[in-house]
Amino acid sequence: MLKRTVSNILSIEVWHEIFIYLSAVDIFNAFTNINSYFNSILFNYKQYNINFQSCLKTHFDLICCHIQPNQILSLTLSNSNDTPGQFELFIAKFNIKSLTCLHSLTLIEIDPTCLIPLIISLNEIQNHITSFSIINCFDSYNLNSTELAIMQLFFRQLKKLVISNARYITRNNNQLVNLRHLSIQQCNMNDLEHIFHLTPSLHSLELTICRESGFWIPVDDIPLKLKRLVLNTRKIYVQE
C-alpha cells in the first residue's frame, strides 16, 4: 500500500484556500507537473491573481503555458523598462475575450492606442470587470467621439478606476453611478467640479494636481458619500 503524504491527505478545496496566500509565480513554480493530482488542483483553481509587473520572462512563459484564461481573476500587465512588450506578448497568446472571469485589470505604461481595441473586445463579452487601472500612460492621445463613447460604456460598470489623465472621464457628461473609488495621476484643479458631478456615489478620491490656475475646492459639489479625499500637488505655479 502506498504511503499517504500530507499533500494527498489535504483536499483540493484546502489547497485552493492555501493558494489564496501565494502568488501565481509561486504556485506554478512549486506545483507544476508534480503528479496528476496536483495538475488537477492547478487546473481547477479559478482565482489566480496574476501580477506580471517586473516579472521574469521565464516566469511569464511558465504561467502562460499552464494557465487557462478563464482561471484569471485579476491581471496586471506592464510595458515598463524591465518588461518591454509584455502587454503585446500576452495579447498574442490569449484572446482578451476569453478572460471571462476577470474582475480586475491593471495596465502599466502601455501604448494608449491599444486601449480602445482592448475595451471594444471587453465590451463584446459579458465581462465581470469592476476594477480597471491605467497607470503611467500620459500620451497626448486624443479620443474621438466614437472612441470616447466606447470607453464610457466600459467605465459605467466599474466600482474602482485608476487613470493616468482626467481627460479619460471629463470629456463627457455621463455619470459613473457605480464608481466608488477613483484615482487620477494627472488632473487640473479646474476639472474637480466636473469630476464630482460625474461620480455621485464616490467614496474615495485621490488626485495629483499638475497644473494650477487657482487652488480651490467646490465644497458644495462634493459627493455626499465621499469619505476620503487626497490631493497631491505637482509643479504648481502661484501668480504673485
C-alpha positions as CSV (number, residue, x, y, z in Angstrom):
1,M,0.0,0.0,0.0
2,L,1.3,3.4,-0.9
3,K,2.1,5.8,1.9
4,R,-0.2,8.8,2.1
5,T,1.7,12.1,2.2
6,V,0.4,15.3,3.6
7,S,-0.2,16.6,0.0
8,N,-2.5,13.6,-0.7
9,I,-4.4,14.0,2.6
10,L,-5.3,17.6,2.0
11,S,-8.3,18.0,-0.2
12,I,-8.4,20.1,-3.3
13,E,-10.5,22.7,-1.5
14,V,-7.9,23.1,1.2
15,W,-5.1,23.5,-1.4
16,H,-7.2,26.2,-3.1
17,E,-7.5,28.0,0.3
18,I,-3.7,27.9,0.6
19,F,-3.3,29.3,-2.9
20,I,-5.0,32.5,-1.8
21,Y,-1.9,33.4,0.1
22,L,0.6,32.6,-2.7
23,S,1.5,34.4,-5.9
24,A,0.8,32.8,-9.2
25,V,4.5,32.5,-9.8
26,D,5.0,30.7,-6.5
27,I,2.0,28.3,-7.2
28,F,3.2,27.3,-10.7
29,N,6.9,27.1,-9.7
30,A,6.1,24.8,-6.7
31,F,3.3,22.6,-8.0
32,T,3.5,22.2,-11.8
33,N,3.9,18.6,-13.0
34,I,4.5,17.0,-9.6
35,N,1.8,14.5,-10.4
36,S,-1.7,14.2,-11.8
37,Y,-3.3,15.1,-8.5
38,F,-1.5,18.5,-8.4
39,N,-2.1,19.1,-12.0
40,S,-5.8,18.7,-11.3
41,I,-5.6,21.1,-8.4
42,L,-3.9,23.7,-10.6
43,F,-6.4,23.2,-13.4
44,N,-9.5,23.5,-11.2
45,Y,-8.4,26.7,-9.4
46,K,-10.3,29.7,-10.7
47,Q,-9.0,32.6,-8.7
48,Y,-5.5,33.3,-9.9
49,N,-4.3,36.8,-9.2
50,I,-1.6,37.4,-11.8
51,N,0.8,40.3,-11.4
52,F,3.3,40.4,-14.3
53,Q,4.9,43.7,-13.2
54,S,8.7,43.2,-13.0
55,C,8.1,39.5,-13.7
56,L,11.0,37.5,-15.2
57,K,10.4,36.3,-18.8
58,T,10.8,32.7,-17.7
59,H,8.1,33.1,-15.1
60,F,5.8,34.8,-17.6
61,D,6.2,32.0,-20.0
62,L,5.7,29.3,-17.3
63,I,2.3,30.9,-16.3
64,C,1.1,31.5,-19.8
65,C,2.0,27.9,-20.7
66,H,-0.1,26.3,-18.0
67,I,-2.9,28.7,-17.2
68,Q,-6.3,28.9,-18.9
69,P,-7.7,32.4,-19.5
70,N,-10.9,31.6,-17.6
71,Q,-8.9,30.9,-14.4
72,I,-7.7,34.5,-14.1
73,L,-9.4,36.7,-11.5
74,S,-7.1,39.7,-11.6
75,L,-4.4,40.6,-14.1
76,T,-1.6,43.2,-14.2
77,L,0.4,43.7,-17.4
78,S,3.3,46.1,-17.7
79,N,5.4,47.6,-20.6
80,S,7.8,49.3,-18.3
81,N,11.6,49.2,-18.9
82,D,12.1,45.9,-17.2
83,T,9.3,44.1,-19.1
84,P,9.0,45.8,-22.5
85,G,6.3,44.5,-24.9
86,Q,4.7,42.4,-22.2
87,F,1.2,43.6,-23.0
88,E,1.6,42.7,-26.7
89,L,3.1,39.2,-25.8
90,F,0.1,38.4,-23.6
91,I,-2.5,39.5,-26.1
92,A,-0.7,37.4,-28.8
93,K,-1.0,34.3,-26.5
94,F,-4.6,34.9,-25.3
95,N,-7.7,36.3,-26.8
96,I,-8.9,39.0,-24.5
97,K,-12.5,37.8,-24.9
98,S,-11.5,34.5,-23.3
99,L,-10.9,36.3,-19.9
100,T,-14.4,35.6,-18.9
101,C,-13.8,35.5,-15.1
102,L,-11.6,38.6,-14.9
103,H,-12.6,41.1,-12.2
104,S,-9.6,43.4,-12.1
105,L,-7.3,44.6,-14.9
106,T,-4.2,46.8,-14.5
107,L,-2.2,48.2,-17.4
108,I,1.1,49.9,-16.8
109,E,2.9,52.1,-19.4
110,I,1.1,50.6,-22.4
111,D,0.6,52.4,-25.7
112,P,-2.6,54.5,-25.3
113,T,-3.7,53.5,-28.8
114,C,-4.1,49.9,-27.6
115,L,-6.8,50.9,-25.1
116,I,-9.8,51.3,-27.5
117,P,-9.3,47.9,-29.3
118,L,-8.9,46.2,-25.8
119,I,-12.1,47.9,-24.4
120,I,-14.1,47.0,-27.6
121,S,-13.2,43.4,-27.1
122,L,-14.2,43.6,-23.4
123,N,-17.5,45.3,-24.3
124,E,-18.4,42.5,-26.7
125,I,-18.5,39.9,-24.0
126,Q,-20.4,39.7,-20.7
127,N,-17.3,40.7,-18.7
128,H,-17.2,41.0,-14.9
129,I,-14.6,43.7,-14.5
130,T,-15.2,46.0,-11.7
131,S,-11.7,47.4,-11.2
132,F,-9.7,49.0,-14.1
133,S,-6.3,50.8,-13.8
134,I,-4.3,52.7,-16.5
135,I,-1.0,53.7,-14.8
136,N,1.8,55.9,-16.2
137,C,0.1,56.4,-19.6
138,F,0.5,60.1,-20.2
139,D,0.5,60.2,-24.0
140,S,-1.5,63.1,-25.5
141,Y,-3.6,60.7,-27.5
142,N,-6.9,62.4,-28.3
143,L,-10.1,60.3,-28.3
144,N,-12.7,61.0,-30.9
145,S,-16.4,61.0,-30.0
146,T,-16.9,57.3,-31.0
147,E,-13.9,56.1,-29.0
148,L,-15.0,58.2,-26.1
149,A,-18.4,56.6,-26.1
150,I,-16.8,53.1,-26.2
151,M,-14.7,53.9,-23.2
152,Q,-17.5,55.5,-21.2
153,L,-19.7,52.4,-21.8
154,F,-17.0,50.3,-20.2
155,F,-16.4,52.7,-17.3
156,R,-20.0,52.7,-16.3
157,Q,-19.8,49.2,-14.9
158,L,-16.7,49.9,-12.7
159,K,-16.5,50.3,-9.0
160,K,-12.8,51.2,-9.0
161,L,-11.0,53.3,-11.6
162,V,-7.4,54.4,-11.8
163,I,-6.5,56.6,-14.8
164,S,-3.4,58.5,-15.8
165,N,-5.2,61.5,-17.1
166,A,-8.5,63.2,-16.1
167,R,-9.5,63.6,-19.8
168,Y,-10.5,59.9,-19.9
169,I,-13.6,60.8,-18.0
170,T,-14.0,64.7,-18.1
171,R,-14.8,64.9,-21.8
172,N,-18.3,63.6,-21.3
173,N,-21.4,64.3,-19.2
174,N,-22.4,60.7,-18.5
175,Q,-22.3,59.9,-14.8
176,L,-20.4,56.9,-13.5
177,V,-23.0,56.0,-10.9
178,N,-21.4,52.6,-9.8
179,L,-17.9,54.1,-9.2
180,R,-16.8,54.1,-5.6
181,H,-13.1,54.6,-5.8
182,L,-11.3,56.9,-8.3
183,S,-7.6,57.8,-8.6
184,I,-6.2,60.2,-11.2
185,Q,-2.5,60.7,-11.8
186,Q,-2.8,63.9,-13.8
187,C,-5.6,66.4,-13.2
188,N,-6.3,70.1,-13.5
189,M,-7.9,71.6,-10.4
190,N,-10.5,73.2,-12.6
191,D,-11.7,69.7,-13.5
192,L,-12.6,68.9,-9.9
193,E,-16.2,70.2,-10.1
194,H,-16.9,68.2,-13.2
195,I,-15.4,65.1,-11.6
196,F,-17.7,65.5,-8.6
197,H,-20.7,65.8,-10.9
198,L,-19.7,62.6,-12.8
199,T,-19.2,60.5,-9.7
200,P,-22.2,60.9,-7.3
201,S,-21.6,57.6,-5.5
202,L,-17.9,58.1,-4.9
203,H,-16.4,57.0,-1.5
204,S,-12.7,57.7,-2.2
205,L,-10.9,60.2,-4.5
206,E,-7.2,60.7,-5.0
207,L,-5.8,63.2,-7.4
208,T,-2.5,64.6,-8.4
209,I,-2.9,68.2,-9.5
210,C,-0.4,69.0,-12.2
211,R,-1.5,72.5,-13.4
212,E,-3.0,75.2,-11.2
213,S,-5.0,78.3,-12.0
214,G,-6.5,78.7,-8.6
215,F,-6.4,76.3,-5.7
216,W,-10.0,75.9,-4.5
217,I,-12.4,73.0,-3.8
218,P,-16.0,73.3,-4.8
219,V,-17.3,72.2,-1.4
220,D,-21.0,72.4,-2.4
221,D,-20.4,69.8,-5.2
222,I,-18.6,67.2,-3.1
223,P,-20.4,63.8,-3.4
224,L,-22.4,63.1,-0.3
225,K,-20.9,59.6,0.2
226,L,-17.3,60.8,-0.2
227,K,-15.3,59.7,2.9
228,R,-11.7,60.1,1.6
229,L,-10.2,62.9,-0.5
230,V,-6.4,63.0,-1.2
231,L,-4.9,65.9,-3.2
232,N,-1.3,65.5,-4.2
233,T,0.4,68.5,-5.9
234,R,3.0,68.6,-8.7
235,K,4.5,71.6,-10.5
236,I,2.1,74.2,-9.1
237,Y,2.8,77.8,-10.1
238,V,1.5,80.6,-8.0
239,Q,0.9,84.0,-9.6
240,E,2.1,87.0,-7.5
